[in-house]
């Protein structure tokens, strides 16, 4: 399988490279439009600041390349946020796959710390959703009971129409999203042990 990772000015990309290598893959780290378009799967990970990331992507027309990809795409952490319409971080317009706005955590109590950092439960059942007959996403197949994943972030996407998993820190928010061929997770599957490894396997197995 030909797997590409979007190369841009963001941190944490090499931990995703290593996670895929542990699964027996040799991913291509690239900012070349043709290579991204030809790949069977594309991952869009990252840690960083939204405005600077979008300036880099737009300068190389990577925002348009990502927006028009047709194979399964997985945004991770800042990658999820950049796939949204707008971010409060730097007050910047983003790629716009998901019609959602990225918000900054606003602590409500003394014990509410920002950034959110650590393990939290992944709610995949849809109990947080008003959508009737919610079906668990194939991204979450075989996770077992009470799956926990690892988060590090100061901004979040509110629960919305594209939410496929939620978690709760200060308030419920989108832990994962899906629209068409685009999937995204706020947490770090590459740092989430067996659960995260299974999510990456499930993404690679998507039809």
DRENDO-1510 file (C-alpha; in Angstrom, 1 decimal, always signed):
<recs>
REC; n; res; u; v; w
REC; 1; UNK; +0.0; +0.0; +0.0 .
REC; 2; UNK; +1.2; +3.5; -0.9 .
REC; 3; UNK; +0.8; +5.7; +2.1 .
REC; 4; UNK; +1.8; +9.4; +2.0 .
REC; 5; UNK; +2.2; +11.9; +4.9 .
REC; 6; UNK; +1.7; +15.6; +4.2 .
REC; 7; UNK; +5.0; +17.4; +4.8 .
REC; 8; UNK; +4.7; +20.9; +6.1 .
REC; 9; UNK; +5.9; +23.2; +8.9 .
REC; 10; UNK; +4.4; +21.2; +11.8 .
REC; 11; UNK; +5.9; +19.1; +14.6 .
REC; 12; UNK; +5.1; +15.5; +15.5 .
REC; 13; UNK; +5.2; +14.2; +11.9 .
REC; 14; UNK; +8.0; +11.7; +12.5 .
REC; 15; UNK; +6.2; +10.0; +15.4 .
REC; 16; UNK; +3.4; +9.2; +12.8 .
REC; 17; UNK; +6.1; +7.9; +10.3 .
REC; 18; UNK; +7.4; +5.6; +13.0 .
REC; 19; UNK; +4.0; +4.4; +14.0 .
REC; 20; UNK; +3.3; +3.4; +10.4 .
REC; 21; UNK; +6.7; +1.7; +10.2 .
REC; 22; UNK; +5.7; -0.4; +13.2 .
REC; 23; UNK; +2.8; -1.6; +11.1 .
REC; 24; UNK; +5.2; -2.7; +8.3 .
REC; 25; UNK; +4.7; +0.3; +6.0 .
REC; 26; UNK; +7.3; +2.7; +4.6 .
REC; 27; UNK; +5.3; +6.0; +4.3 .
REC; 28; UNK; +6.3; +8.7; +1.9 .
REC; 29; UNK; +6.8; +12.1; +3.6 .
REC; 30; UNK; +6.1; +14.7; +0.9 .
REC; 31; UNK; +4.7; +18.1; -0.1 .
REC; 32; UNK; +4.5; +17.1; -3.8 .
REC; 33; UNK; +0.9; +17.4; -5.1 .
REC; 34; UNK; +1.3; +14.5; -7.6 .
REC; 35; UNK; +2.7; +12.1; -4.9 .
REC; 36; UNK; -0.2; +13.0; -2.6 .
REC; 37; UNK; -2.8; +12.5; -5.3 .
REC; 38; UNK; -1.3; +9.1; -6.3 .
REC; 39; UNK; -1.2; +7.7; -2.8 .
REC; 40; UNK; -3.6; +5.0; -1.6 .
REC; 41; UNK; -3.9; +6.7; +1.8 .
REC; 42; UNK; -2.9; +10.2; +3.0 .
REC; 43; UNK; -2.2; +11.2; +6.6 .
REC; 44; UNK; -2.2; +14.9; +7.6 .
REC; 45; UNK; -0.7; +15.1; +11.1 .
REC; 46; UNK; +0.9; +17.8; +13.1 .
REC; 47; UNK; +1.4; +20.0; +16.1 .
REC; 48; UNK; +1.8; +23.7; +15.8 .
REC; 49; UNK; +0.0; +27.0; +15.3 .
REC; 50; UNK; -2.9; +27.3; +12.9 .
REC; 51; UNK; -2.1; +30.6; +11.2 .
REC; 52; UNK; +1.5; +29.7; +10.5 .
REC; 53; UNK; +0.6; +26.3; +9.2 .
REC; 54; UNK; -2.1; +27.7; +6.9 .
REC; 55; UNK; +0.3; +30.4; +5.5 .
REC; 56; UNK; +2.8; +27.6; +4.7 .
REC; 57; UNK; +0.1; +25.4; +3.1 .
REC; 58; UNK; -1.4; +28.2; +1.0 .
REC; 59; UNK; +2.0; +29.4; -0.2 .
REC; 60; UNK; +2.6; +25.9; -1.7 .
REC; 61; UNK; -1.1; +25.4; -2.8 .
REC; 62; UNK; -1.2; +22.4; -0.5 .
REC; 63; UNK; -4.5; +23.6; +1.0 .
REC; 64; UNK; -6.2; +23.1; -2.4 .
REC; 65; UNK; -4.4; +19.8; -3.0 .
REC; 66; UNK; -5.6; +18.4; +0.3 .
REC; 67; UNK; -9.2; +19.7; -0.2 .
REC; 68; UNK; -9.5; +17.9; -3.5 .
REC; 69; UNK; -8.0; +14.5; -2.5 .
REC; 70; UNK; -10.3; +11.6; -3.3 .
REC; 71; UNK; -8.7; +8.7; -1.4 .
REC; 72; UNK; -9.1; +8.2; +2.4 .
REC; 73; UNK; -7.4; +11.1; +4.3 .
REC; 74; UNK; -6.7; +11.1; +8.1 .
REC; 75; UNK; -6.1; +14.5; +9.8 .
REC; 76; UNK; -4.4; +14.2; +13.3 .
REC; 77; UNK; -4.4; +16.9; +16.0 .
REC; 78; UNK; -3.7; +20.2; +14.2 .
REC; 79; UNK; -4.5; +18.3; +11.0 .
REC; 80; UNK; -8.1; +17.9; +12.2 .
REC; 81; UNK; -8.3; +21.6; +13.1 .
REC; 82; UNK; -6.9; +22.7; +9.8 .
REC; 83; UNK; -9.5; +20.6; +7.9 .
REC; 84; UNK; -12.2; +22.9; +9.5 .
REC; 85; UNK; -13.6; +26.1; +8.1 .
REC; 86; UNK; -11.9; +28.6; +10.6 .
REC; 87; UNK; -9.7; +28.6; +13.7 .
REC; 88; UNK; -9.7; +31.1; +16.6 .
REC; 89; UNK; -6.0; +30.4; +16.8 .
REC; 90; UNK; -4.6; +33.3; +14.8 .
REC; 91; UNK; -8.2; +34.1; +13.5 .
REC; 92; UNK; -7.5; +32.2; +10.3 .
REC; 93; UNK; -9.6; +30.6; +7.6 .
REC; 94; UNK; -8.6; +26.9; +7.1 .
REC; 95; UNK; -9.1; +24.3; +4.5 .
REC; 96; UNK; -12.8; +24.0; +4.9 .
REC; 97; UNK; -13.6; +20.3; +4.5 .
REC; 98; UNK; -15.6; +20.3; +7.8 .
REC; 99; UNK; -18.0; +23.2; +8.3 .
REC; 100; UNK; -16.9; +23.9; +11.8 .
REC; 101; UNK; -15.0; +26.5; +13.8 .
REC; 102; UNK; -12.0; +25.7; +16.0 .
REC; 103; UNK; -12.4; +27.2; +19.5 .
REC; 104; UNK; -9.9; +27.9; +22.3 .
REC; 105; UNK; -10.5; +26.1; +25.6 .
REC; 106; UNK; -11.8; +28.6; +28.2 .
REC; 107; UNK; -11.3; +27.2; +31.7 .
REC; 108; UNK; -14.4; +27.2; +33.9 .
REC; 109; UNK; -12.8; +26.0; +37.2 .
REC; 110; UNK; -9.5; +26.4; +38.9 .
REC; 111; UNK; -8.6; +22.7; +38.0 .
REC; 112; UNK; -9.2; +23.2; +34.3 .
REC; 113; UNK; -5.8; +23.4; +32.7 .
REC; 114; UNK; -4.9; +24.5; +29.2 .
REC; 115; UNK; -3.5; +22.8; +27.2 .
REC; 116; UNK; -5.5; +19.7; +27.7 .
REC; 117; UNK; -2.8; +17.0; +28.1 .
REC; 118; UNK; -3.2; +13.4; +28.9 .
REC; 119; UNK; -5.5; +10.3; +28.4 .
REC; 120; UNK; -9.2; +10.6; +28.0 .
REC; 121; UNK; -12.0; +8.2; +27.2 .
REC; 122; UNK; -13.2; +8.0; +23.6 .
REC; 123; UNK; -17.0; +8.0; +23.3 .
REC; 124; UNK; -17.9; +6.4; +20.0 .
REC; 125; UNK; -21.4; +5.2; +20.7 .
REC; 126; UNK; -23.1; +8.4; +19.6 .
REC; 127; UNK; -24.9; +9.1; +22.9 .
REC; 128; UNK; -23.6; +12.7; +22.6 .
REC; 129; UNK; -25.3; +13.0; +19.2 .
REC; 130; UNK; -28.8; +14.0; +18.2 .
REC; 131; UNK; -28.4; +11.9; +15.0 .
REC; 132; UNK; -30.8; +9.0; +15.2 .
REC; 133; UNK; -29.7; +5.4; +14.4 .
REC; 134; UNK; -26.0; +6.5; +14.8 .
REC; 135; UNK; -23.7; +3.8; +13.5 .
REC; 136; UNK; -20.2; +3.4; +15.0 .
REC; 137; UNK; -17.6; +4.5; +12.5 .
REC; 138; UNK; -15.4; +1.7; +10.9 .
REC; 139; UNK; -12.5; +3.8; +12.2 .
REC; 140; UNK; -13.3; +2.4; +15.7 .
REC; 141; UNK; -13.7; -1.2; +14.9 .
REC; 142; UNK; -12.4; -3.7; +17.6 .
REC; 143; UNK; -11.3; -1.1; +20.1 .
REC; 144; UNK; -12.7; -3.0; +23.1 .
REC; 145; UNK; -14.6; -1.5; +26.0 .
REC; 146; UNK; -13.8; +2.0; +27.3 .
REC; 147; UNK; -11.0; +3.0; +24.8 .
REC; 148; UNK; -8.7; +5.7; +26.1 .
REC; 149; UNK; -6.5; +7.8; +23.8 .
REC; 150; UNK; -3.9; +10.5; +24.3 .
REC; 151; UNK; -4.6; +14.3; +23.8 .
REC; 152; UNK; -2.3; +17.4; +23.7 .
REC; 153; UNK; -4.1; +20.6; +22.6 .
REC; 154; UNK; -5.3; +24.0; +23.5 .
REC; 155; UNK; -8.0; +24.3; +20.8 .
REC; 156; UNK; -11.0; +22.1; +20.0 .
REC; 157; UNK; -13.8; +21.5; +17.6 .
REC; 158; UNK; -17.3; +21.6; +19.2 .
REC; 159; UNK; -19.6; +18.6; +18.7 .
REC; 160; UNK; -21.1; +19.1; +15.2 .
REC; 161; UNK; -22.8; +17.2; +12.3 .
REC; 162; UNK; -19.4; +15.6; +11.3 .
REC; 163; UNK; -18.5; +14.4; +14.8 .
REC; 164; UNK; -18.0; +10.6; +15.0 .
REC; 165; UNK; -16.5; +10.4; +18.5 .
REC; 166; UNK; -16.5; +12.8; +21.4 .
REC; 167; UNK; -14.6; +13.3; +24.7 .
REC; 168; UNK; -15.1; +15.6; +27.6 .
REC; 169; UNK; -12.6; +18.1; +28.9 .
REC; 170; UNK; -14.1; +21.4; +30.2 .
REC; 171; UNK; -17.0; +20.5; +27.8 .
REC; 172; UNK; -17.8; +17.8; +25.3 .
REC; 173; UNK; -16.0; +18.2; +22.0 .
REC; 174; UNK; -15.2; +16.4; +18.8 .
REC; 175; UNK; -12.5; +13.8; +19.4 .
REC; 176; UNK; -13.0; +12.6; +15.8 .
REC; 177; UNK; -14.8; +13.7; +12.6 .
REC; 178; UNK; -15.8; +12.3; +9.2 .
REC; 179; UNK; -17.1; +13.6; +6.0 .
REC; 180; UNK; -16.9; +11.8; +2.7 .
REC; 181; UNK; -13.3; +10.4; +2.3 .
REC; 182; UNK; -12.0; +12.7; +5.1 .
REC; 183; UNK; -11.4; +11.4; +8.6 .
REC; 184; UNK; -9.8; +13.3; +11.5 .
REC; 185; UNK; -9.0; +12.8; +15.1 .
REC; 186; UNK; -8.0; +15.4; +17.7 .
REC; 187; UNK; -6.1; +12.8; +19.7 .
REC; 188; UNK; -2.8; +11.2; +18.7 .
REC; 189; UNK; -3.3; +7.6; +17.6 .
REC; 190; UNK; +0.4; +7.2; +17.2 .
REC; 191; UNK; +0.8; +7.9; +21.0 .
REC; 192; UNK; -2.3; +6.0; +22.1 .
REC; 193; UNK; -0.9; +2.4; +22.6 .
REC; 194; UNK; -3.0; -0.5; +21.4 .
REC; 195; UNK; -6.1; +1.5; +20.8 .
REC; 196; UNK; -4.3; +4.0; +18.6 .
REC; 197; UNK; -2.6; +1.3; +16.7 .
REC; 198; UNK; -6.0; -0.4; +16.0 .
REC; 199; UNK; -7.4; +3.0; +14.8 .
REC; 200; UNK; -4.5; +3.4; +12.3 .
REC; 201; UNK; -5.1; -0.2; +11.1 .
REC; 202; UNK; -8.7; +0.5; +10.7 .
REC; 203; UNK; -8.0; +3.6; +8.7 .
REC; 204; UNK; -5.6; +1.7; +6.4 .
REC; 205; UNK; -8.3; -0.9; +5.9 .
REC; 206; UNK; -11.1; +1.5; +4.8 .
REC; 207; UNK; -12.7; +0.8; +1.5 .
</recs>
